[in-house]
């Protein structure tokens, strides 16, 4: 764990599961130095509770010293614009410096399917696995990832264990053109101007 600087930014995270927060942390570390930020979180352990508690959790995170907030919610075949509006309404009026809604399509595992080398490393595969050109078009990225690992590795895929490991290994450049992730580095540039080289 990095020793935080005195000017480290505290970012509030509202997510469905702990491993979603872990994935976002690992990806953030690829853009921002680890000692420049910290996360405080609320986890819904499901999408329903996240939506019900989102406003209250956002206010709590603000009270705990978070100056920015990220809400991350899988699309799961919902209407993206409608879901985004619901979540934006929940945090509207809470006085954060910056806010962002991230909606992985259909699941956060679509992000993790963008780098075959990361998968090969994490699951000790003999060769690079064949991954889809557009993981965001998969109906069930988590299921696809599980089947891919089963077919190409002796490991058993567990999202609660392996998602963070994949995120740690993934090349951040692979996420440049990922629609549901691409707004996040721009959000970080607003918070940390020195991060601008990532999106140049």
C-alpha positions in Angstrom: 0.0 0.0 0.0 1.4 3.4 -1.0 1.9 6.1 1.5 -0.5 8.9 0.6 0.7 12.4 0.0 -0.7 15.3 2.0 -2.6 16.4 -1.1 -4.0 12.9 -1.9 -7.5 13.1 -3.3 -10.2 11.0 -1.7 -12.6 9.5 -4.2 -15.9 8.0 -3.3 -16.9 4.8 -5.1 -20.4 3.4 -5.2 -20.5 -0.1 -6.8 -22.4 -3.3 -6.9 -19.6 -5.5 -5.6 -16.2 -5.3 -3.9 -14.4 -6.7 -6.9 -15.8 -3.9 -9.1 -14.1 -1.4 -6.7 -10.9 -3.5 -6.9 -10.9 -3.5 -10.7 -11.4 0.3 -10.8 -8.6 0.8 -8.2 -6.1 -1.2 -10.3 -7.0 0.6 -13.5 -6.8 4.0 -11.7 -3.3 3.1 -10.5 -2.3 2.8 -14.2 -3.2 6.4 -14.8 -2.6 8.1 -11.4 0.2 7.5 -9.0 -1.1 5.3 -6.1 0.0 7.8 -3.4 -2.0 10.6 -5.0 -5.5 9.2 -4.3 -7.5 6.9 -2.0 -10.9 5.3 -2.3 -13.8 5.2 0.1 -16.6 2.9 -0.9 -20.1 1.7 -0.5 -21.0 -1.7 -2.0 -24.6 -2.7 -2.7 -24.0 -6.5 -3.2 -26.5 -6.2 -6.0 -27.9 -3.5 -8.3 -31.2 -3.0 -6.5 -29.7 -1.9 -3.2 -27.2 0.3 -5.0 -30.0 2.2 -6.7 -32.0 2.5 -3.5 -29.1 3.7 -1.3 -27.2 5.7 -3.9 -28.2 9.1 -2.7 -27.7 8.4 1.0 -24.3 6.8 0.3 -23.2 9.8 -1.8 -24.1 12.2 1.0 -22.2 9.9 3.5 -19.1 9.8 1.2 -19.2 13.6 1.0 -19.3 13.9 4.8 -16.4 11.5 5.0 -14.2 13.9 3.0 -14.6 12.6 -0.6 -14.4 15.5 -3.0 -15.3 13.3 -6.0 -17.6 10.3 -6.6 -17.8 7.5 -9.1 -20.9 5.3 -9.4 -20.3 2.0 -11.3 -23.3 -0.1 -12.3 -23.4 -2.9 -14.9 -25.8 -2.4 -17.7 -27.2 -6.0 -17.6 -29.5 -5.5 -20.6 -31.1 -2.4 -19.2 -31.7 0.8 -21.2 -28.5 2.7 -20.8 -29.9 6.2 -21.0 -32.7 5.4 -18.5 -30.3 3.8 -16.0 -27.8 6.7 -16.3 -30.6 9.2 -15.7 -31.7 7.3 -12.6 -28.2 7.3 -11.1 -27.5 10.9 -12.1 -30.7 11.9 -10.3 -29.6 10.1 -7.2 -26.4 12.0 -6.8 -27.7 15.3 -8.2 -27.4 18.0 -5.6 -24.6 16.4 -3.6 -21.9 18.9 -3.8 -18.9 16.9 -5.1 -16.3 18.7 -7.2 -16.7 16.0 -10.0 -19.0 13.0 -10.5 -19.1 10.3 -13.1 -21.4 7.4 -13.8 -19.7 4.3 -15.3 -21.9 1.7 -16.9 -20.0 -1.3 -18.2 -21.7 -3.1 -21.1 -23.1 -5.6 -20.2 -20.8 -6.3 -17.3 -17.4 -5.1 -16.0 -15.9 -8.3 -17.4 -16.2 -6.8 -20.9 -13.3 -4.5 -19.8 -11.2 -7.5 -18.8 -11.6 -9.2 -22.1 -9.6 -6.6 -24.0 -6.1 -7.9 -23.3 -5.2 -11.4 -24.2 -1.7 -11.1 -22.7 -3.2 -10.2 -19.3 -5.4 -13.3 -19.4 -2.5 -15.5 -20.5 -0.4 -14.2 -17.5 -3.1 -14.5 -14.9 -4.3 -17.9 -15.9 -0.9 -19.3 -16.9 -2.2 -20.2 -20.4 0.2 -21.8 -22.9 -0.7 -19.4 -25.7 -2.6 -16.2 -26.1 -6.3 -16.8 -26.0 -8.6 -15.7 -28.8 -10.7 -12.8 -27.5 -13.6 -11.0 -29.1 -12.9 -7.8 -31.0 -15.8 -6.1 -29.3 -16.4 -7.6 -25.8 -19.0 -4.9 -25.2 -21.2 -6.7 -27.7 -21.2 -9.9 -25.7 -24.5 -10.8 -24.0 -22.8 -12.1 -21.0 -19.1 -11.2 -20.7 -18.6 -12.9 -17.3 -19.9 -16.2 -18.6 -17.8 -15.9 -21.8 -14.7 -15.2 -19.7 -15.4 -18.2 -17.5 -15.8 -20.5 -20.5 -12.7 -19.1 -22.1 -10.6 -19.8 -19.0 -12.0 -23.3 -18.7 -11.2 -24.1 -22.3 -7.6 -22.7 -22.2 -6.4 -23.1 -18.7 -6.3 -25.5 -15.7 -7.5 -22.7 -13.5 -11.1 -22.1 -12.4 -12.2 -18.5 -13.0 -13.6 -16.8 -9.9 -14.6 -13.1 -10.5 -14.1 -12.3 -6.8 -10.4 -13.4 -7.1 -9.4 -13.0 -10.7 -11.0 -9.8 -11.8 -8.5 -7.7 -9.8 -5.6 -9.8 -11.0 -6.6 -9.3 -14.6 -7.0 -5.5 -14.1 -3.6 -5.4 -12.5 -2.1 -7.0 -15.6 -4.1 -5.3 -18.3 -2.5 -2.8 -20.6 -4.4 0.5 -20.1 -3.9 1.3 -23.8 -6.3 -1.6 -24.5 -9.1 0.4 -22.8 -8.6 3.6 -24.9 -11.4 2.7 -27.3 -13.7 1.0 -24.8 -16.9 3.0 -24.9 -18.1 2.4 -21.4 -14.6 3.1 -19.9 -13.4 6.0 -22.0 -15.0 8.7 -19.9 -13.2 7.6 -16.8 -9.7 8.8 -17.8 -11.2 12.2 -18.8 -12.8 12.4 -15.4 -9.4 11.7 -13.8 -7.8 14.5 -16.0 -10.3 16.9 -14.4 -9.2 15.7 -11.0 -5.5 15.3 -11.7 -4.4 17.5 -14.6 -1.1 15.7 -14.9 -3.0 12.6 -16.1 -3.7 14.4 -19.4 -0.9 12.4 -21.2 -3.1 9.3 -20.9 -5.7 10.7 -23.3 -3.3 12.6 -25.6 
